[in-house]
Every structure is written in structure tokens, then in C-alpha cells.
């Protein structure tokens, strides 16, 4: 009975979302990838904000989040009363996008099966411009069931990543947008698009044959600096300085995708850069820099974690700590939803931490089992509150602190609260709305 109600609700929301798109006819920019979708959404919004009437779906990239975003309905606390309110409001919210010229939609997939796959999301919204940032074995647990052969862990990971790439690239191959933007450095994406001809494809990557390639990169405790190259535009170069965020080198992918979207909408490079610098912000828990106790610097990437994002953050933060001659502290939570790939993925991260982290603290059973044994002088804690209480009196002086972990039951943002220099910064952490604070209060009371 519950499944029937869920499908009725999904079809109901989809109907009014599609009706809204039909009536208001915004140009849709769809973004997918394993890492960086929300950041890319915000970059593109910052670029377009000064030039078009544009909206982005801020909360949700799923089978419910997308239609609710199109209708401009707050899901509330996801109680039965909230869903009843949503069903009543939906017919009256079809004009929410009235006057909107461009709608930016983040499209995340968790499974090869509906409603959590790309086919279902494309049945709600079909992008005019599609962006594929990258593909990594994230949310691989849901793809376990399609791999039945007796394969090694490495072979399984590669096959699952191929299937994830096939699913994600449907935002181009099935949607057939006017323009498809993709990361040519990612072999899995490249293979999926190698024979595809129905869409104008433009790319970014290290090679100078791309529409955008990469130049110099620098980062310090106050800013991140990138150089983007435009080989097809008389080798034009653009230098971008973003203050207040610690952005790893891989952020070149996200900035490049944003510039290509802007160019596709006939904005000049100079206008794109000016708007980006003026309007750029990131969602909470993604690369924010805070002052910490004991003259420390906190790099808050606590919203979520995957192997790919962790490796690039570890590499970049380690280089920064050496440059600044500060201790490198890593606070790590489990990477979730990896299924049978959990052991391998955590051990890869452990290998990267062996010779980099000066101090290591972790939360979660997976880090305890697969990462902690590989790290000298590492410490494991039952939950983030216990970790925060310990760090409040034990955080190394002048350290650079990297915080990264997955969402449910990890909640590393709660550990950060204990080591912030300014208590007012608590409001800038992720998952601080009433719904999440209630959920976390119940969780920490029960552990």
C-alpha cells in the first residue's frame, strides 16, 4: 500500500511539474555528475544571474526534489501533513516559474531503476543544455544487483562505474539537448559519447584540443586561484580569484563547465568572469573556510564525501599545510552507500592518508574497520559530538583541519561546532535547519 501511495504521489508531482514547464517554457540547464553538482549549479547561477531572469532548484536533485523545485514548494519536514499540504498546493503553483528564462536543475541518480534513475528524471524535465561533470563509483551500492559475475573488487568497480556513466550520460544521449558539455578527461564519459552525433558536444579537460583547458592553480588560507585556457579563442587566458573558499584543483572542471554554459548562451568571457566573481557562493559544507580555536584553520567540506573528492581534498590540503608550515589534521567520516565496494574505497583513502595526515580522527564503523588500522596514532569516536568534545581541548595548535564525511548518522558538522573560534559561524554549517536539528537531536540522544 505504501509503495502504491508513493508512486501516486510521484506521478502527481510530475504531472504538475511538467505542466508548469509547458506553460512557462524556461530554457533548462541540467547538471549531473558524481562530484560537484551543487557547486556547478551555483557557479552557473552566479554567471547567469546578472544577464537573465534565472532560477535554480536549491533543495533536491531527485524524483521529488526536482518537481517540488519546479513548483517552488518547500517540502517542510517530510511528514504526512507536509505531503498532504504539497498535494493541495501543487495545482496552484504551476506559475511559480512565470517569467523565468532559464532554470538550472541538478539531476542526481542513485540507482539504475526508476524512480531514482536518469530515465525517470528525464520524464520530468528535458534539458536544453546538459552538463556531465564526472563519473566515479558513488552510490554504487544500488548498482550491485546488476553485477552478477564473480569478479575481483577492481573489476566490479570498473564495471559499476561504466554503468553509472551510461546512466548519467543519458542526460545527453537520451535527452538530446541542443548542447552537451562534458569532461573529456573522464574516460567513462568519453566512451559513452564517442559515437554520439545527435547533439553539439563541447568539452573541457587537460588537453588543449578541448574548448577549455587548464593553466596555473594556486591556493592559500584565504583564496583559490585558477587559470582557464581557451585554445579555440586565440589561446585566450582567464585568471579567476575566489576568496573565502578552499577549492581543490579539480574545481577546474566546475568552473570550466560554468564558462561553457555562459558561452553557449552568448555571453562574453569577460562578462562571465565578472558575474562569477561578483555572485559566487557555495552551499554550506562545501569548501568553506572558518577560523578555529588554537589559531587553527578549518576547511569545512562536511556535507558529503566520496573517494574522488576525498583524494583531491587530501592532496591539496596536505600541500597547503606544508606550504604554511602547519600540522595537517584530518577529521573523516564514513563514505556511505558503496555496497560491496566500501572496503576497497576506504582502503584507497587510507593509503592516501598514510604519509600525509599528521593527526587523524574518524567517526563511523567503516573508517574504524578499514582506515584506522592503516594510520599511526589515529583515533576513532562513537559519534561526532564525542569527537568534538575531545577536540575542544586537544586540537593541535595552528593546524589546518580538513573535515569530510557522508551524511546520515555521521554529521561531522556537529564536531566542527566545538572547534569554531566564532560561535556565530555555526549558522554557516550544513544541515542547521529545524528539520535536521530535530533529526540530529534524536540521533545523538539514542547513541
C-alpha positions in Angstrom: 0.0 0.0 0.0 2.8 2.4 0.9 4.5 1.8 -2.5 1.3 2.5 -4.3 0.9 5.8 -2.4 4.5 6.8 -3.2 4.0 6.2 -7.0 0.7 8.0 -7.0 2.5 11.0 -5.3 5.4 10.9 -7.7 3.1 10.8 -10.8 1.0 13.6 -9.3 4.1 15.8 -8.7 5.5 15.0 -12.1 2.2 16.0 -13.8 2.1 19.5 -12.4 5.9 20.0 -12.8 5.6 19.1 -16.5 2.6 21.3 -16.8 4.5 24.2 -15.3 7.4 23.7 -17.7 4.9 23.6 -20.6 3.2 26.8 -19.6 6.3 28.8 -18.6 8.8 27.4 -21.1 12.1 28.2 -19.4 15.3 27.1 -21.1 16.6 24.3 -18.8 20.2 23.6 -17.9 20.6 20.1 -16.5 23.7 19.1 -14.5 24.8 15.7 -13.5 28.0 14.0 -12.2 29.3 12.1 -9.2 31.0 15.0 -7.5 30.4 18.8 -7.7 26.8 19.1 -9.0 25.7 21.6 -6.4 28.9 23.6 -6.8 28.4 23.7 -10.6 24.8 24.7 -10.2 25.9 27.7 -8.0 28.7 28.6 -10.4 26.3 28.6 -13.4 23.7 30.6 -11.4 26.4 33.2 -10.4 27.4 33.6 -14.1 23.9 34.0 -15.4 22.3 36.0 -12.6 23.2 39.4 -14.0 22.1 38.7 -17.5 18.9 36.6 -17.4 15.9 36.0 -15.2 17.2 32.7 -13.8 16.1 30.4 -11.1 17.9 27.3 -9.7 16.4 24.4 -7.7 18.2 24.8 -4.4 16.9 21.9 -2.4 16.8 18.5 -4.0 18.0 16.8 -7.2 15.8 13.7 -7.1 12.4 12.3 -8.2 10.7 14.5 -5.5 13.2 17.4 -5.2 13.1 18.4 -8.9 9.3 18.7 -9.2 9.0 20.4 -5.9 11.7 22.9 -7.0 9.9 23.5 -10.3 6.7 24.3 -8.4 8.5 26.3 -5.7 7.1 24.2 -2.8 9.0 23.8 0.4 8.9 20.1 1.5 8.9 21.0 5.2 9.7 18.1 7.5 8.6 15.3 5.2 5.7 14.4 7.5 2.4 13.1 6.3 0.9 16.5 6.9 3.6 18.0 4.7 2.8 15.7 1.8 -0.9 16.5 2.1 0.0 20.2 2.0 2.2 19.6 -1.0 -0.6 17.8 -2.9 -3.1 20.6 -2.1 -0.6 23.3 -3.2 0.7 21.7 -6.4 -2.1 22.8 -8.8 -1.8 26.4 -7.6 2.0 26.6 -8.0 2.2 25.9 -11.7 3.0 29.6 -12.4 5.9 29.7 -10.0 8.3 29.9 -12.9 6.4 32.7 -14.6 8.8 35.0 -16.4 11.8 32.7 -15.8 14.0 32.5 -18.8 16.5 29.9 -17.5 16.0 27.1 -14.9 19.1 25.4 -13.5 18.4 21.8 -12.4 20.8 19.4 -10.6 20.0 15.9 -11.7 21.3 13.2 -9.3 20.9 9.4 -9.8 21.2 6.8 -7.1 20.1 3.7 -9.0 19.7 2.2 -12.4 16.0 1.7 -11.6 13.1 4.2 -11.6 12.3 6.5 -9.9 15.9 7.0 -8.9 17.5 6.8 -12.4 18.1 9.3 -15.2 15.2 7.9 -17.3 12.7 8.9 -14.7 14.2 12.4 -14.1 14.1 13.0 -17.9 10.4 12.1 -17.8 10.0 15.2 -15.6 12.4 17.6 -17.3 14.4 17.5 -20.5 17.4 19.9 -20.6 18.2 22.3 -23.4 21.8 22.4 -22.2 23.2 19.3 -20.5 26.4 19.2 -18.4 28.2 15.9 -17.3 30.9 16.8 -14.8 32.5 13.5 -14.0 31.7 9.8 -13.1 33.0 7.9 -10.1 31.7 4.9 -8.2 29.5 6.9 -5.9 26.1 5.4 -4.7 27.5 2.2 -6.1 25.5 0.1 -3.6 22.4 0.5 -5.7 24.2 -0.9 -8.8 25.4 -4.0 -7.0 22.4 -6.1 -8.1 23.3 -5.7 -11.8 26.7 -7.2 -11.4 26.3 -11.0 -11.0 29.7 -12.3 -12.3 32.4 -13.5 -9.9 34.7 -10.6 -10.4 37.6 -9.0 -8.4 36.8 -5.9 -6.5 38.7 -3.8 -9.1 36.8 -5.4 -12.0 33.5 -4.9 -10.2 34.3 -1.2 -9.5 35.2 -0.6 -13.2 32.0 -2.3 -14.4 29.8 -0.5 -12.0 31.4 2.8 -13.0 30.7 2.0 -16.6 27.0 1.5 -15.8 26.9 4.7 -13.7 28.4 6.6 -16.7 25.9 5.0 -19.0 23.1 6.2 -16.7 24.4 9.7 -16.2 25.2 10.4 -19.8 21.6 9.8 -20.7 21.2 13.5 -19.9 22.8 13.9 -23.3 22.3 10.7 -25.2 18.6 10.3 -24.3 17.6 14.0 -23.7 19.3 15.1 -26.9 19.8 18.7 -25.8 20.9 21.5 -28.2 24.3 21.5 -26.5 26.1 18.8 -24.4 29.0 19.8 -22.2 31.3 17.1 -20.9 34.6 16.3 -19.2 36.9 14.7 -21.7 39.3 13.6 -19.0 36.9 11.1 -17.7 37.3 8.0 -19.8 34.0 6.5 -18.8 32.1 9.6 -20.1 34.2 9.8 -23.2 33.5 6.2 -24.1 29.7 6.7 -23.7 29.8 9.8 -26.0 32.3 8.5 -28.5 29.8 7.6 -31.2 27.1 10.1 -30.3 26.3 12.6 -33.0 22.8 14.0 -32.3 23.9 16.9 -30.1 26.5 19.6 -30.4 29.2 18.5 -27.9 31.7 20.8 -26.3 34.3 19.7 -23.8 36.7 20.7 -21.1 39.8 18.9 -19.9 43.6 19.0 -19.6 44.2 18.6 -23.4 44.4 21.7 -25.5 42.0 20.2 -28.0 39.2 20.9 -25.6 37.1 24.1 -25.7 38.6 24.9 -22.3 41.8 23.5 -20.8 43.6 24.3 -17.6 46.5 26.6 -16.7 48.1 27.5 -13.3 46.5 26.8 -10.0 47.3 28.2 -6.5 45.6 28.1 -3.1 46.2 29.6 0.3 44.3 30.1 3.5 42.2 33.0 2.1 41.6 32.3 -1.6 41.8 29.9 -4.5 43.2 31.0 -7.9 42.6 29.3 -11.2 43.7 29.9 -14.8 41.5 28.7 -17.6 42.7 28.5 -21.2 40.6 28.9 -24.4 42.6 27.3 -27.2 40.0 27.9 -29.8 39.7 31.6 -28.9 43.2 32.8 -29.9 44.5 31.0 -26.8 42.8 33.5 -24.5 43.6 33.1 -20.8 41.4 34.0 -17.8 42.6 34.2 -14.2 39.9 33.7 -11.5 40.5 34.5 -7.8 37.8 33.2 -5.4 38.1 34.4 -1.8 36.8 32.7 1.3 36.7 29.2 -0.1 39.3 26.4 -0.2 38.8 25.0 -3.7 40.9 22.0 -4.8 42.5 21.8 -8.3 39.7 19.6 -9.5 37.4 22.6 -9.2 38.8 23.5 -12.7 36.1 21.1 -14.0 33.3 23.0 -12.4 34.5 26.5 -13.4 35.1 25.2 -17.0 31.6 23.8 -17.2 30.2 27.1 -16.0 32.2 29.1 -18.6 31.0 26.8 -21.4 27.4 27.3 -20.3 27.8 31.1 -20.4 29.5 31.0 -23.8 26.7 28.7 -25.1 24.2 31.5 -24.1 26.3 34.0 -26.0 27.9 35.8 -23.0 31.4 37.1 -23.4 34.3 35.7 -21.4 34.7 39.0 -19.6 31.1 39.2 -18.6 31.2 35.6 -17.4 34.2 36.2 -15.2 32.8 39.5 -13.8 29.4 37.9 -12.8 31.1 34.8 -11.4 33.4 36.8 -9.1 30.5 39.1 -8.0 27.9 36.5 -7.3 29.7 33.3 -6.3 28.7 31.4 -3.2 28.6 27.7 -2.3 26.1 25.8 -0.3 27.1 25.1 3.4 29.5 22.3 4.0 31.3 22.6 0.7 34.8 24.0 0.9 34.1 26.8 3.4 37.0 28.3 5.4 36.5 29.1 9.1 38.8 30.3 11.9 39.2 27.7 14.6 40.3 27.6 18.2 44.1 27.4 18.9 44.7 29.6 15.8 43.6 26.8 13.5 42.0 27.0 10.1 39.0 24.7 9.4 38.3 23.6 5.8 34.6 22.5 6.1 33.6 20.0 3.4 31.4 18.1 5.8 28.3 17.9 3.6 29.2 14.7 1.9 32.2 12.5 0.9 33.3 10.2 -1.9 36.7 8.7 -2.7 37.3 11.0 -5.6 36.5 14.2 -3.7 38.4 13.0 -0.6 41.6 12.2 -2.6 41.7 15.7 -4.2 41.0 17.4 -0.8 43.7 15.4 1.0 46.3 16.1 -1.7 45.5 19.8 -1.8 45.2 20.3 1.9 48.4 18.5 2.6 50.3 20.7 0.1 48.8 23.8 1.8 49.7 22.7 5.3 53.3 22.1 4.2 53.4 25.5 2.4 52.1 27.2 5.6 54.2 25.0 7.9 51.2 23.9 9.9 50.1 20.5 11.2 47.6 18.7 8.9 44.6 17.4 10.8 42.1 15.1 9.0 38.6 14.5 10.5 37.0 11.8 8.5 33.5 10.1 8.5 32.4 7.0 6.6 31.7 7.1 2.9 28.2 5.7 2.6 26.1 3.8 0.0 29.1 1.9 -1.5 27.8 -1.6 -1.0 30.5 -4.3 -1.6 32.9 -1.6 -2.8 33.0 0.0 0.7 36.2 -1.9 1.7 38.2 -1.0 -1.4 37.1 2.6 -1.5 38.0 3.2 2.2 41.4 1.4 1.8 42.3 3.7 -1.2 41.6 6.7 1.0 43.6 5.1 3.9 46.6 4.8 1.5 46.4 8.4 0.7 46.3 9.4 4.3 49.3 7.2 5.4 52.0 9.7 4.6 50.1 12.9 4.7 47.9 13.4 7.9 49.8 14.5 11.0 46.7 13.8 13.1 43.7 11.6 12.2 40.3 11.4 13.8 37.4 9.4 12.5 33.7 8.6 13.0 31.8 5.6 11.6 32.2 1.8 11.5 33.7 1.8 8.0 36.5 4.2 8.9 37.1 2.2 12.1 37.3 -1.1 10.2 39.2 -0.1 7.0 41.0 3.2 7.6 42.0 3.4 11.2 44.3 0.3 11.2 46.4 1.9 8.4 47.0 5.2 10.2 49.5 5.6 13.0 48.2 7.4 16.1 44.7 7.6 14.7 41.6 8.0 16.9 38.1 6.7 16.5 35.0 8.1 18.2 31.5 6.8 18.6 29.9 9.9 17.1 30.6 13.5 16.1 29.6 15.1 19.4 32.1 12.9 21.3 34.8 13.8 18.7 34.0 17.5 19.0 34.2 17.4 22.8 37.6 15.7 22.6 39.0 18.2 20.0 37.8 21.2 22.1 40.6 20.6 24.5 43.0 18.7 22.2 43.1 20.3 18.8 46.8 20.8 17.7 47.9 24.5 17.7 47.8 26.3 14.3 46.6 23.2 12.5 44.9 23.1 9.1 41.8 20.9 9.7 40.1 19.1 6.8 36.6 17.8 7.7 34.8 15.5 5.3 32.3 12.7 5.7 29.0 11.3 4.4 25.6 12.4 5.6 23.3 10.1 7.6 24.4 9.3 11.2 27.9 10.9 10.6 27.0 14.6 10.9 30.6 15.9 11.2 29.3 19.5 11.2 28.4 18.9 14.8 32.0 18.2 15.7 33.0 21.4 14.0 30.8 23.4 16.4 33.2 22.6 19.2 36.3 24.0 17.5 34.9 27.1 15.8 36.6 30.3 17.1 33.4 32.3 16.4 30.1 30.7 17.6 28.1 32.8 15.1 29.7 30.7 12.4 27.6 27.7 13.5 24.8 29.1 11.3 27.0 28.7 8.3 27.4 25.0 8.7 25.3 22.5 6.8 22.1 20.8 8.0 21.2 23.6 10.5 17.5 24.0 9.7 14.8 22.9 12.1 14.2 19.5 10.4 17.9 18.5 10.5 18.4 19.8 14.1 15.5 17.7 15.3 16.8 14.6 13.4 20.3 15.0 14.9 18.9 15.6 18.4 17.1 12.3 18.3 20.1 10.5 16.8 22.6 11.7 19.4 20.2 11.1 22.3 19.9 7.5 21.1 23.5 6.6 20.7 
